[in-house]
C-alpha cells in the first residue's frame, strides 16, 4: 500500500474538536472525522494555493467562475461513473456543508405549521433540523433486527405522515446504524413520498464509504419522477477527510425546488470556501487510489472491531455496518450502572457518542468512530474490555 494508515498523527495542536474536547488521557472515537491525512494530491494542491498568499473574495460569489464550471463537470462525471447517475451541471448547487443543506431545504420548503419527518435513531443535526428552522418535527423508528441490522417499519412510517408533512430526510448510508438502503427499499420510500406529496431530502454524505457487501444507490437515480421530488446532498468531506474545508453540494433536478432552495440561502451563503472548492476538485480527480486503500483499511478495522467485541466486550452487540466508518454499539445487556457513554468515558477513558442524542431508539447505545490507526483502535477497545470485565467482576465474586 502507498499510504500508511497505521501512522498516528498528533492532532491536539491542530484545532481539532475531536481531540481537544476531552482530557489528554481520553482516546476520542466520537465525532465523524478520520485520523488520517487527506490524499497527497489534495495536500499538495492546497499547499500551492496557500503559497499564492492572496485569499480575497472568490469568483464563486456570482457563481460564474471557470473553477465552478469545471468542478460541476467533475461531479457530473463522478456520479455517472460511480453510480450510473446522469445529472446536469446546472442541477448542482454548492453550500458549505450537508448540514447546511438540509437546514436550507427545511427553510425553503416548509412553513412553521408544517413538518419534516426523520427516521430514528439518527444523526443529531438531522434530528434537530425541525427545531433549528422553526418547523414541526416528526419521527418514525427504524426496526432493529436480531443480528443488529435495521429495517424500515413500513406501517409506522406511513402512520407518521400527516397532511402537515412536507419533507422526509433520508440518511443513506445511515448514520449511526451503518445501513445502506437497498433499491427495493428506496423504491418503496420514494413511492410513499410521491403518494403523500412529501419532498425527499437525501443526506448521502457517506455514499462513497461502502464495503464490498453493499452498494449505494442514490434515491434520485431511481427514475425521473423520483429525481423531480428529491434534493440530494453530497460532499467529499467524509470520503476524503475534508470536513474542515466546508464544501458540499446539492443536486436538484427540479427547477422550482432548486429556485426555492437557492433563494433560501442567498443571503446566508454568498460563496463557498476557495480551499474547499479546490480540495473537492482534486479529490474527485486524483483521490481514487487513496480512497481504495482507505476502504480496505476501514474494512479491516471494522472486522477487527466486530471480532474483538464478540470475544471481549460482554453484553455489547454490534451490527455489521454496510457503509460509513461508524459502529453502533448496543450496550443494553451489559447492565451498566450509568449510560454507556458515561461508563466508557469514566471507566475506560474512551470518548464515544451518546446514543441518547440520536433520538428514540438510541437509549443504551453508543456510536464509535473506527476511522483511526489500528493501534489506537486496539488500545481503546482494550480499555473498554477491561472496564467491562471490572464491572462484571464484583457480580462474579458475589456468586
C-alpha positions in Angstrom: 0.0 0.0 0.0 1.2 3.5 -0.8 -0.5 5.1 2.2 0.4 4.3 5.8 -2.9 4.5 7.7 -1.3 2.9 10.8 0.6 6.2 11.4 -0.5 8.0 14.5 -0.6 11.8 14.0 -0.8 14.2 16.9 -3.9 16.3 16.3 -4.2 18.0 19.6 -2.4 21.1 18.3 -4.4 21.3 15.1 -7.6 22.9 16.4 -9.4 19.5 16.2 -12.6 19.5 18.2 -12.3 15.7 18.2 -9.0 15.8 20.1 -9.4 18.9 22.3 -12.9 18.3 23.8 -11.7 15.8 26.4 -8.8 15.4 28.8 -5.4 14.3 27.5 -5.8 10.7 28.7 -9.0 10.2 26.8 -9.0 8.4 23.5 -11.6 10.1 21.3 -13.6 7.9 19.0 -16.6 10.1 18.6 -17.1 12.9 16.1 -17.1 11.7 12.5 -13.8 12.7 11.0 -10.9 10.5 10.3 -7.4 10.5 11.9 -5.8 10.0 8.5 -4.2 12.7 6.3 -6.2 13.6 3.2 -4.9 12.3 -0.2 -1.5 13.6 -1.0 -2.6 15.3 -4.3 -5.1 17.4 -2.2 -2.5 18.4 0.3 -0.1 19.4 -2.5 -2.7 21.5 -4.3 -3.8 23.3 -1.1 -0.2 24.0 -0.2 0.4 25.5 -3.6 -2.8 27.6 -3.4 -1.8 28.8 0.1 1.6 29.9 -1.1 -0.1 32.3 -3.5 -0.6 34.5 -0.5 -3.8 36.3 -1.6 -7.1 34.9 -0.3 -9.6 37.5 -1.5 -13.3 37.1 -2.5 -13.7 34.1 -4.8 -15.5 34.4 -8.2 -18.0 31.9 -6.8 -19.8 34.9 -5.2 -21.6 35.2 -8.6 -21.3 31.5 -9.5 -19.7 32.4 -12.8 -16.1 31.2 -12.4 -14.3 28.7 -14.5 -13.4 26.8 -11.4 -17.1 26.2 -10.5 -17.9 25.2 -14.1 -15.0 22.7 -14.0 -16.0 21.3 -10.6 -19.6 20.8 -11.7 -18.4 18.8 -14.7 -16.1 16.7 -12.5 -19.0 16.0 -10.1 -21.3 15.0 -13.1 -18.6 12.6 -14.3 -18.1 11.2 -10.8 -21.8 10.4 -10.4 -22.0 8.8 -13.8 -19.0 6.6 -13.2 -19.6 5.6 -9.7 -23.5 5.4 -9.6 -24.5 5.4 -13.3 -26.5 8.5 -12.4 -26.8 11.1 -15.1 -27.3 14.7 -13.8 -26.9 18.1 -15.5 -24.3 20.6 -14.3 -27.0 23.2 -13.7 -28.6 20.8 -11.2 -25.7 21.3 -8.8 -25.9 24.0 -6.0 -22.9 24.5 -3.7 -23.1 25.0 0.1 -20.6 24.8 3.0 -21.9 21.5 4.3 -24.6 18.9 4.1 -25.9 20.0 7.5 -26.4 23.5 6.0 -28.0 21.8 3.0 -30.8 20.0 4.9 -31.4 23.1 7.0 -31.8 25.2 3.8 -34.3 22.6 2.5 -36.4 22.9 5.6 -36.3 26.7 5.4 -37.2 26.6 1.7 -39.9 24.0 1.6 -41.9 24.2 4.9 -43.9 26.7 6.8 -43.8 27.0 10.6 -47.0 24.9 10.9 -45.6 22.2 8.6 -43.3 19.3 9.4 -40.2 17.3 8.5 -40.1 13.5 9.1 -37.0 11.6 10.1 -36.1 8.0 10.9 -34.5 7.4 14.3 -32.0 6.8 15.7 -30.4 9.4 13.5 -27.5 11.8 13.2 -28.3 14.6 15.8 -28.3 17.6 13.4 -31.0 15.8 11.3 -33.0 15.1 14.5 -33.0 18.8 15.5 -33.3 20.3 12.0 -37.0 21.0 12.5 -36.4 22.8 15.8 -33.5 24.8 14.3 -35.6 26.0 11.4 -38.8 26.7 13.2 -41.0 24.0 11.8 -42.5 20.9 13.3 -40.6 17.6 13.8 -41.9 14.1 13.2 -40.1 10.8 13.9 -40.5 7.2 13.0 -38.3 4.5 14.4 -36.3 2.1 12.3 -36.7 -1.6 13.5 -33.6 -3.3 14.9 -33.3 -6.9 13.8 -31.8 -9.8 15.9 -28.5 -9.6 14.0 -28.1 -5.8 14.8 -29.2 -4.7 11.3 -32.1 -2.3 10.8 -35.2 -2.3 8.7 -37.9 0.2 7.8 -41.1 -0.3 9.8 -43.4 0.5 6.8 -46.6 0.7 8.8 -45.1 3.0 11.3 -43.6 5.2 8.5 -47.0 5.6 6.8 -48.7 6.3 10.1 -46.2 9.0 10.9 -47.0 11.0 7.8 -49.7 13.7 8.2 -51.2 16.4 6.0 -48.6 18.7 7.5 -45.6 16.6 6.4 -43.7 18.4 3.7 -40.2 16.8 3.8 -38.7 13.5 4.6 -35.0 13.5 5.4 -33.4 10.2 4.3 -30.0 9.4 5.7 -28.4 6.9 3.4 -25.9 5.4 4.2 -27.5 5.7 7.6 -25.7 7.5 10.4 -25.4 5.9 13.0 -26.6 2.4 12.2 -24.5 1.9 9.1 -27.4 0.7 7.0 -27.2 1.0 3.2 -30.7 1.1 1.8 -31.4 -1.4 -1.0 -33.1 -0.5 -4.3 -36.4 -2.1 -3.3 -36.5 -0.2 -0.1 -35.6 3.1 -1.9 -38.4 2.4 -4.4 -40.9 1.9 -1.7 -39.8 5.0 0.2 -40.0 7.0 -3.0 -43.5 5.7 -3.8 -44.7 6.6 -0.3 -43.3 10.2 -0.5 -44.7 10.7 -4.0 -48.1 9.5 -3.0 -48.2 11.8 0.0 -46.6 14.7 -1.9 -43.6 14.8 0.5 -40.3 16.0 -0.8 -37.3 13.8 -0.2 -34.1 15.4 1.2 -31.4 12.7 0.9 -28.3 13.1 3.1 -25.9 10.8 1.2 -22.7 12.3 2.6 -21.3 8.8 3.3 -22.2 7.4 -0.1 -18.6 6.6 -1.2 -17.8 4.7 2.0 -19.4 1.4 1.2 -18.0 -2.1 2.0 -17.9 -5.0 -0.5 -21.2 -6.5 0.6 -23.0 -3.2 -0.1 -23.8 -0.9 -3.0 -25.0 2.7 -2.8 -27.9 3.8 -5.0 -28.8 7.5 -4.9 -32.6 7.5 -4.4 -32.9 10.3 -7.1 -31.3 7.9 -9.6 -34.3 5.5 -9.3 -36.3 7.3 -12.1 -37.1 10.8 -13.4 -40.2 11.2 -11.3 -38.3 10.5 -8.1 -35.5 12.8 -9.1 -38.0 15.6 -9.6 -39.1 15.1 -6.0 -35.7 14.9 -4.4 -32.9 17.1 -3.1 -29.7 15.0 -2.8 -26.9 16.3 -0.6 -23.4 15.0 -1.1 -19.8 16.1 -0.2 -16.2 14.9 -0.5 -15.9 15.8 3.2 -16.4 12.4 4.8 -14.8 10.4 1.9 -11.5 12.3 1.8 -11.5 13.8 5.3 -12.1 17.4 4.2 -14.8 18.4 6.6 -13.0 21.5 7.9 -12.8 22.9 4.4 -16.6 23.4 4.2 -17.6 22.3 0.7 -20.7 20.3 -0.2 -23.3 20.3 -3.0 -27.0 19.7 -3.5 -28.3 18.0 -6.7 -31.7 19.4 -7.5 -33.1 18.4 -11.0 -36.4 20.1 -10.3 -36.1 23.7 -11.4 -38.7 25.1 -9.0 -37.2 23.2 -6.0 -33.8 24.5 -7.0 -35.0 28.0 -7.2 -36.6 27.9 -3.7 -33.5 26.2 -2.2 -31.2 28.8 -3.7 -33.4 31.7 -2.7 -33.4 30.4 0.9 -29.6 30.5 1.1 -29.0 33.7 -1.0 -28.1 35.9 2.0 -26.7 33.1 4.1 -24.2 31.5 1.7 -22.7 34.2 -0.5 -19.9 31.8 -1.6 -18.1 28.5 -0.7 -14.5 28.5 0.7 -11.9 28.7 -2.1 -9.8 26.0 -0.4 -12.9 23.7 -0.1 -13.7 24.0 -3.8 -10.1 23.3 -4.8 -9.9 20.3 -2.4 -13.1 18.9 -3.8 -11.9 19.2 -7.4 -8.5 17.5 -6.7 -10.0 14.8 -4.5 -12.5 13.7 -7.2 -9.9 13.9 -9.9 -6.9 12.3 -8.2 -8.0 10.7 -4.9 -9.2 7.3 -6.2 -6.0 5.4 -5.3 -6.1 6.8 -1.7 -9.9 6.0 -1.4 -9.5 2.4 -2.5 -6.7 1.9 0.0 -8.7 3.6 2.7 -11.7 1.4 2.1 -9.5 -1.7 2.6 -8.2 -0.3 5.8 -11.6 0.7 7.1 -13.0 -2.8 6.3 -10.1 -4.4 8.2 -10.8 -2.0 11.2 -14.5 -2.8 11.1 -13.9 -6.5 11.0 -11.3 -6.3 13.8 -13.8 -4.3 15.9 -16.6 -6.8 15.3 -14.4 -9.8 16.2 -13.0 -8.1 19.3 -16.4 -7.1 20.5 -17.7 -10.6 20.1 -14.9 -12.0 22.1 -14.0 -9.3 24.7 -16.9 -6.9 25.2 -19.5 -8.8 27.2 -23.0 -7.5 26.9 -22.2 -5.4 23.9 -23.6 -6.3 20.4 -22.7 -4.6 17.2 -24.5 -4.9 13.8 -22.2 -5.1 10.8 -22.0 -1.6 9.2 -22.6 -1.8 5.4 -21.3 1.7 5.0 -19.7 4.7 6.9 -16.9 4.3 9.4 -19.3 4.3 12.3 -20.3 1.4 14.6 -23.5 1.4 16.6 -22.9 -0.4 19.9 -25.9 -1.9 21.7 -24.9 -2.0 25.4 -28.3 -2.7 26.9 -27.4 -6.2 28.0 -24.2 -5.1 29.8 -26.2 -3.9 32.8 -24.1 -0.8 33.2 -24.6 1.4 36.3 -24.9 4.5 34.1 -25.3 5.4 30.4 -22.8 3.6 28.1 -21.4 6.9 27.1 -20.7 7.9 30.7 -19.4 4.5 31.7 -16.8 4.2 28.9 -15.7 7.8 29.4 -15.2 7.5 33.1 -14.1 3.9 33.4 -12.2 3.3 30.2 -11.3 6.9 29.3 -12.7 6.4 25.8 -15.0 9.1 24.3 -17.8 7.8 22.2 -21.1 9.5 21.0 -24.0 9.2 23.5 -26.8 7.2 21.9 -29.4 9.3 23.7 -28.5 12.2 21.4 -29.7 10.2 18.3 -33.4 10.2 19.3 -35.8 7.4 20.1 -34.1 4.0 19.7 -30.7 5.4 20.8 -31.1 4.7 24.5 -28.5 2.2 25.7 -26.3 2.7 22.7 -23.1 4.5 21.8 -21.6 5.3 18.4 -17.9 4.5 17.8 -15.8 6.0 15.0 -13.3 3.4 13.8 -11.6 5.6 11.2 -8.3 5.8 13.1 -5.0 4.0 13.1 -5.5 0.4 14.2 -3.0 0.6 17.1 -5.2 3.4 18.5 -8.4 1.4 18.0 -6.8 -1.6 19.7 -5.8 0.5 22.7 -9.3 1.9 23.0 -11.0 -1.4 22.7 -8.7 -3.0 25.3 -9.6 -0.2 27.7 -13.3 -0.8 27.1 -12.9 -4.5 27.6 -11.0 -4.0 30.9 -13.7 -1.6 32.1 -16.4 -4.2 31.3 -14.5 -7.0 33.0 -14.0 -4.9 36.1 -17.7 -4.1 36.1 -18.7 -7.8 35.9 -16.1 -9.0 38.4 -18.0 -8.0 41.6 -21.0 -9.8 40.2 -18.9 -12.9 39.7 -17.5 -12.6 43.2 -20.9 -12.5 44.7 -21.9 -15.9 43.4 
